[in-house]
Every structure is written in structure tokens, then in C-alpha cells.
Amino acid sequence: MTENSPLIKVYDDFISPSYQHVIKDFISSPDTHWIYQDNMDESGRGYSQFVHGIFDDQDNVNDHLLHNLLCGLLSKIKDEICPTAYHYRSRAILQVPIPDAPKHYAPHIDNSNPNAISFIYYPHQSSGDTYLFNHMDSILDVTTPKQGRLIQFPSNCRHAGSPPVSGRRMLININFLNTPTVKYKS
């Protein structure tokens, strides 16, 4: 584990190489169905992407195959990082190169609750960094997608991805809630 800043933690090879390949092969499979999303954010602006809902306890979404495949990753996160939390949402994101690409997409938060934690798991190496911002949208940290890398940050921290230069950028966004034992520096 490497701590890059007070808000982001990076765990390289968080899961075994064989498990990394199983997740990568499954999510990259033509059998994984992606839904085209015109806009990344709810304001109706921004860039398009592809989304695959894995689990959402409020919207009654559950891709049982992919969710079950990720149970080892989810359990390891819970056991080793946030034992008092509960998993409430996971979704996969797929992004492709775009013309006249911005440095990064529009910053957003995953959840305004100060006790919520976001994780991003990268199933394969790609371009298309992830940026974390302060409340003034100054960049706090940058992380490059790498197979087997898991990053952790507060869900109320503004963050944004960036489009890949070539190929595809894939990630799994995982959210946990009610984690009073995890403390972050301000």
C-alpha cells in the first residue's frame, strides 16, 4: 500500500494475480452487457460512457454473476479496510477515446455522507488517470489505472476520470457506508 495524500490510498495487487485475471476476463467478455449512457452526470452534460450495474441495494440492481464473482474482493475490502461498513453499490464503467478529449471529465462526488467510502478497482492497465480534487477543484492527487490496483478515498471527495488515449478504460466503482472507525485527515 502507498499513501499518496491524506485523502487517497493506493493498494497495488490488492488481490491475487489469478483472481485479477478472472475479474479482467469476465468483465472484458462479450457476455458482459454494457448500457450506453449519454452523459456521465445527472445534469445532462458531459461525455458519454458505458455502464454495467453490478449491485445497488436502493435501486434493486443485482447482476448475480458479476456480484458473486466480486464477493472475494468485497469481503477483503470489508475485512481489511472497513470492517464496520456495509456495501451498498458497485458498478462497472467502460470509457473509450474521444476526439478533442479534456484533461479530465467534470469532477463529482459519489455520496455526500462523510462516513461513506469509495473504492475504484482497475481490472486492467490503461491510460485515463483518476484525479482527486479539493473543494476549489485544484488537483490533490492523480492515479493511473493498473491491473489489480484498488484506490480508496472519501465518497464526498470530488474526483474525475479521464478518457483513455487508446483502447478502453475500465473500472469498478465500489461504495461502502456507515464507517465511523475509518478516519481521514482534513
N, CA, C and O of each residue as an XYZ file, in Angstrom:
744
protein
N       0.845     -1.180      0.000
C       0.000      0.000      0.000
C       0.884      1.234      0.000
O       1.904      1.272      0.688
N       0.501      2.236     -0.763
C       1.191      3.508     -0.793
C       0.173      4.587     -0.487
O      -0.905      4.606     -1.081
N       0.493      5.475      0.420
C      -0.417      6.572      0.721
C       0.075      7.796     -0.033
O       1.152      8.316      0.260
N      -0.711      8.262     -1.010
C      -0.298      9.363     -1.869
C      -0.624     10.730     -1.289
O       0.090     11.696     -1.559
N      -1.657     10.831     -0.519
C      -2.087     12.098      0.054
C      -2.945     11.760      1.262
O      -3.233     10.588      1.505
N      -3.359     12.768      2.023
C      -4.222     12.458      3.170
C      -5.565     11.840      2.791
O      -6.216     11.238      3.645
N      -5.997     11.970      1.544
C      -7.334     11.505      1.173
C      -7.359     10.230      0.341
O      -8.383      9.546      0.319
N      -6.299      9.894     -0.326
C      -6.330      8.722     -1.207
C      -5.315      7.687     -0.738
O      -4.199      8.009     -0.331
N      -5.741      6.450     -0.811
C      -4.834      5.345     -0.528
C      -4.829      4.439     -1.747
O      -5.871      4.190     -2.352
N      -3.662      3.955     -2.098
C      -3.497      3.086     -3.248
C      -3.004      1.733     -2.764
O      -2.017      1.645     -2.034
N      -3.696      0.682     -3.175
C      -3.320     -0.693     -2.842
C      -3.019     -1.414     -4.152
O      -3.938     -1.757     -4.895
N      -1.755     -1.643     -4.436
C      -1.405     -2.396     -5.638
C      -1.466     -3.883     -5.337
O      -1.113     -4.327     -4.245
N      -1.921     -4.643     -6.323
C      -2.071     -6.090     -6.184
C      -2.850     -6.450     -4.919
O      -2.443     -7.321     -4.150
N      -3.970     -5.767     -4.721
C      -4.808     -5.983     -3.540
C      -5.329     -7.410     -3.490
O      -5.515     -7.977     -2.413
N      -5.563     -7.985     -4.659
C      -6.000     -9.386     -4.729
C      -4.960    -10.172     -5.528
O      -4.116     -9.586     -6.205
N      -5.028    -11.487     -5.446
C      -4.034    -12.349     -6.092
C      -4.048    -12.175     -7.611
O      -5.077    -11.810     -8.180
N      -2.917    -12.433     -8.273
C      -2.864    -12.317     -9.737
C      -3.880    -13.205    -10.455
O      -4.455    -12.791    -11.461
N      -4.108    -14.416     -9.952
C      -5.080    -15.280    -10.629
C      -6.497    -14.714    -10.507
O      -7.273    -14.790    -11.459
N      -6.842    -14.148     -9.346
C      -8.157    -13.531     -9.162
C      -8.276    -12.275    -10.025
O      -9.342    -12.004    -10.580
N      -7.192    -11.510    -10.142
C      -7.191    -10.338    -11.018
C      -7.558    -10.745    -12.445
O      -8.372    -10.087    -13.093
N      -6.958    -11.827    -12.927
C      -7.220    -12.275    -14.303
C      -8.651    -12.774    -14.483
O      -9.252    -12.560    -15.536
N      -9.199    -13.433    -13.474
C     -10.588    -13.897    -13.558
C     -11.527    -12.698    -13.716
O     -12.418    -12.711    -14.565
N     -11.324    -11.663    -12.895
C     -12.171    -10.458    -12.986
C     -11.976     -9.782    -14.341
O     -12.948     -9.413    -15.001
N     -10.724     -9.623    -14.752
C     -10.435     -8.976    -16.040
C     -11.097     -9.732    -17.188
O     -11.749     -9.123    -18.036
N     -10.936    -11.051    -17.221
C     -11.516    -11.842    -18.303
C     -13.042    -11.769    -18.305
O     -13.657    -11.685    -19.369
N     -13.648    -11.800    -17.134
C     -15.110    -11.772    -17.049
C     -15.656    -10.422    -17.498
O     -16.589    -10.359    -18.299
N     -15.072     -9.341    -16.978
C     -15.618     -8.013    -17.295
C     -15.329     -7.625    -18.746
O     -16.049     -6.812    -19.325
N     -14.277     -8.203    -19.336
C     -13.931     -7.922    -20.735
C     -14.658     -8.831    -21.719
O     -14.566     -8.644    -22.932
N     -15.366     -9.795    -21.198
C     -16.061    -10.780    -22.031
C     -17.184    -10.135    -22.837
O     -17.827     -9.199    -22.363
N     -17.425    -10.630    -24.053
C     -18.573    -10.148    -24.828
C     -19.904    -10.469    -24.157
O     -20.934     -9.906    -24.528
N     -19.894    -11.361    -23.178
C     -21.125    -11.701    -22.458
C     -21.501    -10.652    -21.403
O     -22.614    -10.675    -20.878
N     -20.582     -9.736    -21.091
C     -20.898     -8.657    -20.151
C     -21.587     -7.554    -20.944
O     -21.008     -6.988    -21.871
N     -22.824     -7.256    -20.573
C     -23.637     -6.293    -21.308
C     -23.450     -4.898    -20.731
O     -23.596     -4.681    -19.528
N     -23.128     -3.966    -21.601
C     -22.900     -2.582    -21.217
C     -24.064     -1.725    -21.694
O     -24.603     -1.951    -22.778
N     -24.444     -0.765    -20.907
C     -25.517      0.167    -21.252
C     -24.881      1.512    -21.593
O     -24.095      2.064    -20.823
N     -25.242      2.017    -22.758
C     -24.734      3.314    -23.188
C     -25.397      4.417    -22.369
O     -26.621      4.461    -22.238
N     -24.590      5.285    -21.834
C     -25.095      6.411    -21.044
C     -24.669      7.686    -21.763
O     -23.476      7.952    -21.905
N     -25.653      8.484    -22.221
C     -25.355      9.708    -22.985
C     -24.454     10.668    -22.228
O     -23.543     11.270    -22.795
N     -24.728     10.800    -20.927
C     -23.995     11.757    -20.108
C     -23.560     11.101    -18.809
O     -24.289     10.297    -18.229
N     -22.375     11.451    -18.366
C     -21.846     10.865    -17.132
C     -22.532     11.389    -15.887
O     -22.645     10.682    -14.885
N     -22.986     12.620    -15.951
C     -23.569     13.199    -14.745
C     -25.059     13.444    -14.913
O     -25.592     13.402    -16.022
N     -25.707     13.696    -13.813
C     -27.163     13.873    -13.810
C     -27.626     15.196    -14.396
O     -28.820     15.380    -14.633
N     -26.692     16.132    -14.638
C     -27.077     17.436    -15.171
C     -27.383     17.377    -16.665
O     -27.869     18.353    -17.237
N     -27.103     16.247    -17.296
C     -27.379     16.123    -18.717
C     -26.275     16.687    -19.585
O     -26.470     16.885    -20.785
N     -25.123     16.948    -19.001
C     -23.991     17.437    -19.790
C     -22.821     16.488    -19.567
O     -22.911     15.549    -18.776
N     -21.772     16.732    -20.241
C     -20.610     15.873    -20.070
C     -20.486     14.881    -21.214
O     -21.119     15.035    -22.259
N     -19.682     13.889    -21.009
C     -19.356     12.926    -22.041
C     -20.101     11.619    -21.816
O     -20.607     11.348    -20.726
N     -20.157     10.821    -22.868
C     -20.836      9.528    -22.768
C     -19.882      8.474    -22.216
O     -18.664      8.651    -22.204
N     -20.472      7.378    -21.761
C     -19.711      6.238    -21.279
C     -20.636      5.019    -21.299
O     -21.830      5.132    -21.578
N     -20.071      3.876    -21.005
C     -20.850      2.657    -20.882
C     -20.833      2.231    -19.421
O     -19.804      2.323    -18.753
N     -21.977      1.766    -18.929
C     -22.118      1.406    -17.516
C     -22.711      0.004    -17.428
O     -23.541     -0.397    -18.244
N     -22.264     -0.716    -16.426
C     -22.846     -2.020    -16.128
C     -23.167     -2.039    -14.639
O     -22.261     -2.088    -13.807
N     -24.452     -2.000    -14.300
C     -24.866     -2.052    -12.903
C     -24.580     -3.429    -12.329
O     -25.040     -4.439    -12.862
N     -23.821     -3.470    -11.244
C     -23.485     -4.742    -10.616
C     -24.362     -4.976     -9.393
O     -24.964     -6.039     -9.240
N     -24.427     -3.966     -8.520
C     -25.223     -4.098     -7.306
C     -25.596     -2.707     -6.813
O     -24.756     -1.808     -6.767
N     -26.857     -2.538     -6.447
C     -27.324     -1.292     -5.826
C     -28.479     -1.669     -4.916
O     -29.548     -2.055     -5.388
N     -28.264     -1.555     -3.605
C     -29.299     -2.014     -2.671
C     -30.529     -1.117     -2.665
O     -31.597     -1.560     -2.243
N     -30.415      0.138     -3.120
C     -31.582      1.019     -3.148
C     -32.386      0.886     -4.436
O     -33.608      1.032     -4.427
N     -31.700      0.609     -5.541
C     -32.388      0.504     -6.835
C     -32.689     -0.938     -7.233
O     -33.120     -1.195     -8.356
N     -32.463     -1.872     -6.320
C     -32.749     -3.287     -6.552
C     -32.059     -3.801     -7.823
O     -32.671     -4.489     -8.641
N     -30.776     -3.454     -7.971
C     -29.962     -3.919     -9.082
C     -29.037     -4.998     -8.557
O     -28.386     -4.805     -7.530
N     -28.964     -6.136     -9.244
C     -28.026     -7.168     -8.848
C     -27.722     -8.068    -10.038
O     -28.533     -8.909    -10.424
N     -26.534     -7.875    -10.613
C     -26.026     -8.803    -11.612
C     -25.383     -9.917    -10.791
O     -24.220     -9.815    -10.403
N     -26.129    -10.960    -10.533
C     -25.694    -12.008     -9.615
C     -24.358    -12.626    -10.013
O     -23.535    -12.911     -9.143
N     -24.127    -12.839    -11.297
C     -22.869    -13.454    -11.720
C     -21.670    -12.572    -11.375
O     -20.722    -13.029    -10.736
N     -21.713    -11.305    -11.797
C     -20.587    -10.410    -11.541
C     -20.486    -10.059    -10.060
O     -19.385     -9.991     -9.514
N     -21.625     -9.837     -9.407
C     -21.595     -9.538     -7.972
C     -20.979    -10.708     -7.200
O     -20.137    -10.503     -6.326
N     -21.398    -11.922     -7.522
C     -20.826    -13.090     -6.845
C     -19.343    -13.243     -7.141
O     -18.569    -13.625     -6.263
N     -18.943    -12.946     -8.380
C     -17.530    -13.004     -8.732
C     -16.711    -12.008     -7.902
O     -15.559    -12.278     -7.561
N     -17.308    -10.867     -7.585
C     -16.600     -9.826     -6.830
C     -16.668    -10.012     -5.314
O     -16.062     -9.235     -4.576
N     -17.386    -11.015     -4.841
C     -17.541    -11.192     -3.387
C     -16.207    -11.337     -2.664
O     -16.070    -10.860     -1.537
N     -15.225    -11.981     -3.281
C     -13.906    -12.094     -2.661
C     -13.250    -10.731     -2.490
O     -12.669    -10.447     -1.443
N     -13.339     -9.892     -3.510
C     -12.797     -8.535     -3.446
C     -13.546     -7.709     -2.400
O     -12.931     -7.021     -1.585
N     -14.879     -7.783     -2.431
C     -15.693     -7.033     -1.472
C     -15.414     -7.479     -0.039
O     -15.316     -6.647      0.863
N     -15.287     -8.771      0.170
C     -15.007     -9.292      1.512
C     -13.636     -8.852      1.999
O     -13.480     -8.504      3.170
N     -12.647     -8.862      1.124
C     -11.294     -8.440      1.505
C     -11.280     -6.956      1.868
O     -10.618     -6.556      2.825
N     -12.016     -6.134      1.099
C     -12.126     -4.703      1.430
C     -12.747     -4.555      2.812
O     -12.228     -3.829      3.660
N     -13.852     -5.241      3.034
C     -14.550     -5.128      4.315
C     -13.672     -5.625      5.460
O     -13.544     -4.942      6.476
N     -13.076     -6.785      5.317
C     -12.273     -7.372      6.391
C     -11.026     -6.553      6.712
O     -10.679     -6.387      7.881
N     -10.350     -6.041      5.685
C      -9.054     -5.409      5.901
C      -9.085     -3.888      5.983
O      -8.159     -3.283      6.523
N     -10.136     -3.260      5.455
C     -10.125     -1.796      5.395
C     -11.266     -1.160      6.182
O     -11.035     -0.204      6.922
N     -12.475     -1.658      6.044
C     -13.617     -1.004      6.689
C     -14.578     -2.040      7.274
O     -15.663     -2.257      6.733
N     -14.180     -2.680      8.383
C     -14.976     -3.786      8.934
C     -16.362     -3.406      9.439
O     -17.223     -4.280      9.540
N     -16.615     -2.135      9.761
C     -17.937     -1.757     10.257
C     -18.859     -1.247      9.151
O     -19.978     -0.813      9.423
N     -18.391     -1.298      7.916
C     -19.170     -0.745      6.810
C     -20.035     -1.803      6.148
O     -19.855     -3.005      6.344
N     -20.980     -1.313      5.359
C     -21.736     -2.227      4.511
C     -21.667     -1.739      3.074
O     -21.667     -0.539      2.799
N     -21.608     -2.694      2.178
C     -21.511     -2.435      0.750
C     -22.904     -2.088      0.231
O     -23.844     -2.863      0.408
N     -23.040     -0.927     -0.408
C     -24.363     -0.570     -0.917
C     -24.430     -0.405     -2.430
O     -25.522     -0.386     -2.998
N     -23.252     -0.283     -3.107
C     -23.332     -0.115     -4.559
C     -22.016     -0.505     -5.223
O     -20.934     -0.234     -4.702
N     -22.131     -1.144     -6.381
C     -20.991     -1.404     -7.270
C     -21.475     -1.254     -8.697
O     -22.582     -1.665     -9.044
N     -20.638     -0.666     -9.505
C     -20.956     -0.579    -10.926
C     -19.654     -0.549    -11.716
O     -18.631     -0.059    -11.237
N     -19.709     -1.068    -12.903
C     -18.552     -1.067    -13.789
C     -18.716      0.060    -14.804
O     -19.823      0.369    -15.244
N     -17.602      0.655    -15.157
C     -17.579      1.759    -16.117
C     -16.615      1.388    -17.235
O     -15.534      0.853    -16.989
N     -17.019      1.676    -18.454
C     -16.168      1.473    -19.618
C     -16.158      2.774    -20.413
O     -17.210      3.306    -20.770
N     -14.948      3.283    -20.685
C     -14.814      4.521    -21.443
C     -13.848      4.279    -22.593
O     -12.919      3.479    -22.485
N     -14.080      4.973    -23.681
C     -13.264      4.839    -24.886
C     -12.706      6.209    -25.258
O     -13.193      7.227    -24.768
N     -11.687      6.245    -26.121
C     -11.128      7.541    -26.540
C     -12.187      8.422    -27.176
O     -13.123      7.934    -27.810
N     -12.028      9.720    -27.000
C     -12.950     10.687    -27.604
C     -12.137     11.773    -28.309
O     -11.016     12.077    -27.900
N     -12.703     12.354    -29.365
C     -11.999     13.446    -30.042
C     -11.931     14.671    -29.136
O     -12.824     14.907    -28.323
N     -10.879     15.429    -29.285
C     -10.694     16.661    -28.501
C     -10.922     16.404    -27.012
O     -11.656     17.137    -26.349
N     -10.294     15.372    -26.506
C     -10.505     14.935    -25.122
C     -10.034     15.987    -24.113
O      -8.992     16.615    -24.299
N     -10.811     16.169    -23.047
C     -10.377     17.060    -21.976
C      -9.293     16.367    -21.146
O      -9.081     15.161    -21.270
N      -8.617     17.134    -20.307
C      -7.631     16.541    -19.391
C      -8.326     15.540    -18.479
O      -7.798     14.464    -18.198
N      -9.519     15.913    -18.020
C     -10.335     15.025    -17.184
C     -11.796     15.407    -17.354
O     -12.116     16.502    -17.814
N     -12.671     14.493    -16.978
C     -14.099     14.758    -17.018
C     -14.476     15.714    -15.887
O     -13.619     16.101    -15.093
N     -15.757     16.098    -15.809
C     -16.225     17.005    -14.759
C     -16.135     16.318    -13.391
O     -16.605     15.190    -13.244
N     -15.541     16.977    -12.391
C     -15.456     16.393    -11.045
C     -16.843     16.170    -10.443
O     -17.775     16.935    -10.690
N     -16.954     15.116     -9.656
C     -18.220     14.774     -8.994
C     -17.905     14.069     -7.673
O     -16.753     13.742     -7.388
N     -18.939     13.845     -6.885
C     -18.806     13.042     -5.669
C     -19.692     11.804     -5.829
O     -20.645     11.806     -6.608
N     -19.363     10.747     -5.079
C     -20.186      9.537     -5.121
C     -21.299      9.574     -4.086
O     -22.378      9.025     -4.310
N     -21.040     10.222     -2.946
C     -22.016     10.277     -1.856
C     -21.605     11.419     -0.939
O     -20.423     11.557     -0.624
N     -22.550     12.233     -0.508
C     -22.223     13.375      0.349
C     -22.045     12.996      1.824
O     -21.587     13.815      2.620
N     -22.398     11.775      2.187
C     -22.260     11.328      3.573
C     -20.777     11.266      3.955
O     -20.002     10.604      3.265
N     -20.367     11.932      5.029
C     -18.950     11.919      5.420
C     -18.461     10.540      5.890
O     -17.256     10.328      6.022
N     -19.376      9.615      6.139
C     -18.991      8.259      6.554
C     -19.037      7.256      5.409
O     -19.007      6.048      5.645
N     -19.108      7.736      4.190
C     -19.115      6.850      3.027
C     -17.707      6.785      2.428
O     -16.981      7.778      2.402
N     -17.345      5.606      1.953
C     -16.033      5.395      1.349
C     -16.227      4.869     -0.064
O     -17.059      3.997     -0.312
N     -15.439      5.419     -0.989
C     -15.436      4.938     -2.364
C     -14.146      4.184     -2.643
O     -13.076      4.519     -2.136
N     -14.285      3.166     -3.457
C     -13.145      2.400     -3.939
C     -13.271      2.307     -5.446
O     -14.374      2.202     -5.983
N     -12.145      2.344     -6.116
C     -12.106      2.065     -7.544
C     -11.116      0.926     -7.734
O      -9.964      0.995     -7.304
N     -11.599     -0.126     -8.394
C     -10.739     -1.255     -8.732
C     -10.527     -1.229    -10.236
O     -11.482     -1.118    -11.004
N      -9.258     -1.333    -10.655
C      -8.924     -1.347    -12.080
C      -8.661     -2.783    -12.526
O      -7.676     -3.381    -12.092
N      -9.517     -3.355    -13.384
C      -9.319     -4.734    -13.823
C      -8.212     -4.909    -14.867
O      -7.751     -6.026    -15.101
N      -7.782     -3.801    -15.497
C      -6.669     -3.908    -16.449
C      -5.949     -2.571    -16.531
O      -6.487     -1.533    -16.145
N      -4.752     -2.615    -17.028
C      -3.945     -1.405    -17.169
C      -4.421     -0.616    -18.372
O      -4.733     -1.187    -19.418
N      -4.475      0.692    -18.222
C      -4.876      1.540    -19.343
C      -4.404      2.960    -19.077
O      -3.898      3.274    -17.999
N      -4.577      3.802    -20.071
C      -4.409      5.228    -19.838
C      -5.752      5.732    -19.300
O      -6.709      4.963    -19.213
N      -5.827      6.983    -18.949
C      -7.065      7.531    -18.398
C      -6.989      7.604    -16.890
O      -7.633      6.830    -16.182
N      -6.194      8.544    -16.406
C      -5.965      8.690    -14.967
C      -7.232      9.064    -14.213
O      -8.205      9.543    -14.795
N      -7.196      8.834    -12.903
C      -8.242      9.276    -11.978
C      -7.667     10.426    -11.168
O      -6.566     10.323    -10.627
N      -8.415     11.520    -11.085
C      -7.984     12.719    -10.372
C      -8.853     12.931     -9.139
O     -10.060     12.690     -9.175
N      -8.241     13.380     -8.052
C      -8.971     13.812     -6.860
C      -8.734     15.305     -6.682
O      -7.633     15.808     -6.906
N      -9.799     16.009     -6.272
C      -9.762     17.470     -6.191
C     -10.148     17.945     -4.800
O     -10.825     17.238     -4.054
N      -9.708     19.151     -4.462
C     -10.222     19.787     -3.252
C     -11.507     20.531     -3.609
O     -11.964     20.461     -4.749
N     -12.091     21.241     -2.646
C     -13.367     21.934     -2.886
C     -13.245     23.074     -3.891
O     -14.258     23.563     -4.391
N     -12.016     23.507     -4.196
C     -11.788     24.567     -5.186
C     -11.409     23.988     -6.554
O     -11.021     24.723     -7.462
N     -11.526     22.658     -6.691
C     -11.191     21.928     -7.911
C      -9.717     22.001     -8.292
O      -9.368     21.874     -9.466
N      -8.852     22.205     -7.300
C      -7.418     22.049     -7.521
C      -7.094     20.565     -7.360
O      -7.629     19.904     -6.470
N      -6.238     20.055     -8.200
C      -5.900     18.633     -8.178
C      -5.087     18.304     -6.931
O      -4.049     18.912     -6.668
N      -5.581     17.329     -6.169
C      -4.870     16.841     -4.983
C      -3.979     15.652     -5.308
O      -2.883     15.519     -4.764
N      -4.457     14.791     -6.200
C      -3.733     13.567     -6.494
C      -4.185     12.993     -7.827
O      -5.284     13.280     -8.303
N      -3.328     12.185     -8.415
C      -3.614     11.527     -9.682
C      -3.180     10.071     -9.550
O      -2.112      9.779     -9.011
N      -4.010      9.167    -10.043
C      -3.687      7.742    -10.026
C      -3.912      7.171    -11.418
O      -4.912      7.467    -12.072
N      -2.981      6.358    -11.856
C      -3.069      5.723    -13.175
C      -3.650      4.319    -13.033
O      -3.247      3.572    -12.142
N      -4.593      3.953    -13.903
C      -5.136      2.591    -13.860
C      -4.046      1.542    -14.074
O      -3.234      1.645    -14.994
N      -4.049      0.555    -13.224
C      -3.103     -0.553    -13.298
C      -3.843     -1.808    -12.865
O      -4.560     -1.787    -11.864
N      -3.683     -2.888    -13.597
C      -4.386     -4.114    -13.243
C      -4.095     -4.502    -11.795
O      -2.941     -4.550    -11.369
N      -5.174     -4.778    -11.045
C      -5.045     -5.198     -9.655
C      -4.969     -4.053     -8.664
O      -4.894     -4.293     -7.459
N      -4.987     -2.818     -9.138
C      -4.898     -1.653     -8.248
C      -6.278     -1.309     -7.704
O      -7.267     -1.284     -8.437
N      -6.320     -1.047     -6.414
C      -7.520     -0.581     -5.728
C      -7.180      0.764     -5.117
O      -6.165      0.894     -4.432
N      -8.013      1.764     -5.353
C      -7.811      3.043     -4.669
C      -8.994      3.292     -3.750
O     -10.109      2.843     -4.015
N      -8.737      4.012     -2.666
C      -9.736      4.310     -1.635
C      -9.704      5.808     -1.359
O      -8.636      6.414     -1.270
N     -10.889      6.395     -1.224
C     -10.980      7.812     -0.878
C     -12.375      8.080     -0.318
O     -13.295      7.296     -0.548
N     -12.537      9.187      0.420
C     -13.872      9.510      0.932
C     -14.839      9.761     -0.219
O     -14.492     10.429     -1.193
N     -16.038      9.231     -0.108
C     -17.033      9.374     -1.180
C     -17.431     10.820     -1.424
O     -17.908     11.154     -2.509
N     -17.241     11.691     -0.423
C     -17.597     13.098     -0.608
C     -16.430     13.919     -1.167
O     -16.515     15.145     -1.236
N     -15.359     13.262     -1.560
C     -14.224     13.934     -2.201
C     -14.501     14.025     -3.701
O     -14.868     13.040     -4.341
N     -14.319     15.212     -4.240
C     -14.543     15.409     -5.673
C     -13.459     14.663     -6.458
O     -12.272     14.739     -6.144
N     -13.904     13.950     -7.476
C     -12.969     13.174     -8.287
C     -13.488     13.078     -9.713
O     -14.662     13.342     -9.976
N     -12.608     12.700    -10.629
C     -12.988     12.556    -12.032
C     -11.987     11.650    -12.725
O     -10.804     11.622    -12.383
N     -12.478     10.922    -13.689
C     -11.607     10.135    -14.542
C     -11.214     10.962    -15.750
O     -11.626     12.111    -15.906
N     -10.414     10.354    -16.592
C     -10.049     10.995    -17.851
C     -10.137      9.947    -18.952
O      -9.957      8.756    -18.695
N     -10.412     10.382    -20.173
C     -10.582      9.420    -21.253
C      -9.260      8.741    -21.604
O      -8.194      9.347    -21.491
N      -9.336      7.488    -22.026
C      -8.112      6.813    -22.446
C      -7.605      7.396    -23.764
O      -8.382      7.903    -24.574
N      -6.308      7.317    -23.962
C      -5.716      7.773    -25.213
C      -6.011      6.761    -26.318
O      -6.271      7.133    -27.462
N      -5.968      5.486    -25.963
C      -6.299      4.416    -26.908
C      -6.898      3.264    -26.114
O      -6.815      3.233    -24.886
N      -7.495      2.327    -26.818
C      -8.083      1.182    -26.136
C      -9.290      1.576    -25.308
O     -10.096      2.414    -25.716
N      -9.402      0.970    -24.155
C     -10.547      1.265    -23.291
C     -10.074      1.396    -21.848
O      -9.085      0.790    -21.436
N     -10.796      2.187    -21.113
C     -10.560      2.377    -19.690
C     -11.729      1.724    -18.973
O     -12.885      2.096    -19.178
N     -11.416      0.739    -18.123
C     -12.470      0.048    -17.388
C     -12.164      0.146    -15.901
O     -11.008      0.104    -15.479
N     -13.222      0.276    -15.123
C     -13.059      0.312    -13.680
C     -14.310     -0.212    -13.023
O     -15.380     -0.271    -13.628
N     -14.151     -0.590    -11.771
C     -15.295     -0.979    -10.951
C     -15.332     -0.017     -9.777
O     -14.406      0.042     -8.968
N     -16.419      0.734     -9.702
C     -16.631      1.691     -8.608
C     -17.422      0.976     -7.521
O     -18.500      0.441     -7.780
N     -16.880      0.969     -6.297
C     -17.473      0.242     -5.172
C     -17.693      1.223     -4.031
O     -16.793      1.991     -3.692
N     -18.874      1.204     -3.439
C     -19.193      2.157     -2.374
C     -19.647      1.450     -1.108
O     -20.462      0.528     -1.151
N     -19.106      1.895      0.018
C     -19.462      1.404      1.344
C     -19.977      2.580      2.172
O     -19.631      3.732      1.908
N     -20.815      2.280      3.186
C     -21.418      3.318      4.016
C     -21.370      2.931      5.494
O     -21.211      1.762      5.843
N     -21.514      3.951      6.357
C     -21.506      3.790      7.821
C     -20.197      3.195      8.302
O     -20.144      2.059      8.772
N     -19.168      3.969      8.177
C     -17.831      3.529      8.543
C     -17.214      4.475      9.570
O     -16.222      5.140      9.272
N     -17.777      4.546     10.761
C     -17.274      5.527     11.719
C     -15.863      5.255     12.223
O     -15.240      6.163     12.773
N     -15.330      4.042     12.061
C     -13.975      3.776     12.548
C     -12.892      4.196     11.573
O     -11.719      4.222     11.945
N     -13.245      4.529     10.325
C     -12.257      4.973      9.367
C     -12.175      6.486      9.452
O     -13.163      7.178      9.204
N     -11.018      7.000      9.799
C     -10.829      8.445      9.951
C      -9.912      8.964      8.848
O      -8.904      8.331      8.534
N     -10.247     10.098      8.263
C      -9.430     10.732      7.254
C      -8.925     12.050      7.801
O      -9.601     12.708      8.592
N      -7.729     12.432      7.374
C      -7.182     13.748      7.734
C      -7.863     14.792      6.878
O      -8.214     14.514      5.732
N      -8.055     15.964      7.399
C      -8.676     17.059      6.622
C      -7.639     17.818      5.849
O      -7.970     18.769      5.141
